[in-house]
């Protein structure tokens, strides 16, 4: 698999982004998901994606947070904390995992954000923080597959110019159930055979187009 950048920089990237997340939440009062949006909008996420040593290795997490805020808000920010003696916990782990998954998958941070929220990652701290990183990669990859199915179902429906209500009525599927498939609350690959067949018939698609 082609990774985002040379592995020699990976530990620094993971530690620095993890520290940035911890600082952003606990010193600047951002939510995890809001900070990752700022991280993306600032353009610093792109520097991580291409493995720019100046950012992934050359800046501490505290400096990254200050850079992100300064870029987005177009003002100079002061460093508000000394990270030296902090014990890293959930917020740190989210940044650590995010940096690792981005390196591993070579996906953009924006793509990853569309797959799983940072708050959801935080909820997985127990038990995943005690496991090898490969386990959380497997989890996120499964979520990515579900996201593909969700987008595919929506796309096929919209190609036919159908509303959710019209598709539900034509296929005989409960509207609420269909909505849950479209937002990923329910996994369509685990739907009953009759449900998948009904959807594929109305959408004029092969069953495998919906579930694979």
ABEGO torsion letter per residue (X at the ends): XBBABBAAAAAAAAAAAAAAAAAAAAAAGBBAAAAAAAAAAAGAAAAAAAGBAAAAAABBAAAAAAAAAAAAAGBBBBBABBAAABBBBAAAAAAAAAAAAAAAAGBBAAAAAAABBAAAAAAAAOAAAABBAAAAAAAAAAAAAAAAAAAAAAAAAAAAGBBAAAAAAAAGBBAAAAAAAAAGABBAAABBAAAAAAAAAAAGBBAAAAAX
